[in-house]
Amino acid sequence: MIRAQTIEPWLKQHHAAPVAEGLAGRPLADIEKQVILSTLQQFKGHRVRTASALGIGVRTLGMKLKRWREEGELAEAIAHE
């Protein structure tokens, strides 16, 4: 018998973070960045889990973060959260 207490923490970890409303009319690049950063925050910076949850490779995630950091967008995006 599997008790609810046994699987409850696991279920909570794997739920996607809610995405902010009001996405209509925003550029897809901005929405992508918001979803990636929210998911990264949900997994406390763990890139492998974040990439897995988003269905992308860890290298792809790393390259996006690197590009945003180099363009100065990463610090700005984190400051607005």
Protein Blocks (a to p, Z undefined) as FASTA:
>chain_A
ZZfklmmmmmmmmpccdddehkeopafklmmmmmmmmmmmmnnopaklmmmmnopafklm
mmmmmmmmmnommmmmmmmZZ
